[in-house]
């Protein structure tokens, strides 16, 4: 045995073994992408370098042998710098998406591709569980979210994006109709957390902290929980019965809910902190923003969220027959469509930009028009004119598009001397909302008048007090933004309560250059949208407008997904190594050496653009299987892995043993997804007959939890791995 020291730890290793083998025997991890004990050492990736005292150059640990008294450092500054450069070079030529663009564009980082794929396969319960990893109110959010995920969906480059939001609502509705999923809760920590505010942010933080084992109580000033989901969104978009069911699940999971108590009246931040180990302030933004337009104080001029709240509380104001709504967002759409349902004969939407620039959801804009709403684009209120203290008309300044502003949109500018006047009985200002500052007088505010909270840890000026949602930093935003923030805050609070540090570095992921994505081989399929009530029916009641997906519609719509994200994401060795360090592959950006092309057969899919030329597939095919079905073709920068003469795999000696797939450290080689088939759970499955080239052949079937994992020739992989059939099946699990 040889004695050496690795990272200050005394290690013994057999003479003739490598530094890498010695490190692994001591549970010291050295990253490598091209090494496997089944094949000869190759040393292609350059990641396994280490520093040895007395040796000036870095050593590749996969090939360097141990010697007596050797002192090795595996994470020295030189080693880390070398590995970072090696990773940057590898990733600069790796053309693949780790995660789908839809997930990256979701503020809550929901695995959209994952649950859409599960819905396509009819696995609704699994889809719901995946959604609830990030969103505890999916039936509600699926109905009201302006779906930034769909804006990034690449399917739009074929025809239209996937209807992701309503698929989320479908999966959640299926769960609510059955015995609803309840999360597993960790062992109780003994820590107590108070959450002020029962809106989407507060409920989300409470839900996840409860799952983490902490005792959580939510305090809210209103009669019922839900915040703006309940009091700011009309019944026809979000039936409160749906919201009630989802909140009941949160309560049943162990969260304590306390209503009709107000910050500053019944308790203070300090008093709650004295009784709890942590406090989360999620009070929301309950004050309508002012337009600073003359006449705003007239009777009949209402704030957008004040108006909607009054209607939801069944105390609607007298709005008369002619109503003007100022604004272009979803709150403006909610207000104008609510006014129609209250019986107004003429409802105008006044917006200073064009229809194309309205931030509201396209569907909302179109459905409002179908219900009789009249749009006054490129107009802006100059004054609200009154008589006997009540609004009677609006003077509108006619606008025209000017130069682009910071958002890239053309700034609306007044057309000098051109105005318009319309008679109204009431006006609804739906231009935004803000924090009621008196509610949070104990906390430090920023220049915008919102609670100042750390962007990563959500801490405030009071130790142990955190703040999230519409009341903080940038102010009011969409519900999914608050939910994503609350999820991250729950992790920060959990770390605080356990006295642990929390990693805030954003891990590296590979993203494709959108200009390189080719859609020419994609068959066009129209987007499926759930049916809605006819306009002349829905504008007379507050019944839910959307009829929701049927199972057939949901599965068909979900099947349109392009599956942009890599199937190997959770086990990709390349990604795991890349996320270990702070890398910047863009430093070496340039021509991609290989095209994004696929070569597949019934079992294996090859994507050469993801290949990093580690050589494991070539060497295992040659050294272990003695088949030589694939090899390194070409020279230099353009080298790639392919069958001889660029033949398809089906025309080589490939036996589909799957060894190359098993060893591939990236998503360049994957099993075909259609190999996963259902088999009866508990049935003994060892051999089946399938048709290969029209001839029956004996095959090995490896299964786990009732699903076939891999179908391969009977003895090929077991021979290659030198395993018995029983050991092979266990390994494939």
Secondary structure, DSSP 8 states (H G I E B T S, - for coil): -EEEEETTEEEEE-TT-BHHHHHHHTT-----SS--TTS-----S---EEEETT-SS-EETTT-B--TTEEEESS-HHHHHHHHHHHHHHHHT----SS-HHHHHSTT---HHHHHHHHHTT-HHHHHHHHTTT-S-HHHHHHH---HHHHH-GGGGTSS---HHHHHHHHHHHHHHSS----------S-EEEEE--SHHHHHHHHHHHHTT-EEEEE-SSSSS-THHHHSS-TTTS-HHHHHHHHHHHHHTT-EEE-S--BTTTB-HHHHHHHSSEEEE-----EE-----BTTTSBTEEEHHHHHHHHHTT------SEEEEE--SHHHHHHHHHHHHTT-SEEEEEESS-GGG--S-HHHHHHHHHTT-EEEETEEEEEEEEETTEEEEEEEEEEEEEEE-TTSSEEEEEEEEEEEEEE-SEEEE-S-EE--GGGGTTS-B-TTSSB---TTT-B-SSTTEEE-GGGBTT----HHHHHHHHHHHHHHHHHHHHT-----S--------GGG---TT----------B--HHHHTTS-S-SB----HHHHHHHHTT----S-TTGGG-HHHHHHTTS---GGGG----SS---EEE-SSEEEEGGG-----HHHHIIIIIS----EEEES-GGG-EEEEGGG--GGGSS-----HHHHH-SSSSEEE-GGG--B--TT---SEEEEEETTEEEEEEEEEETTEEEEEEETTHHHHHHT--HHHHHHHH-
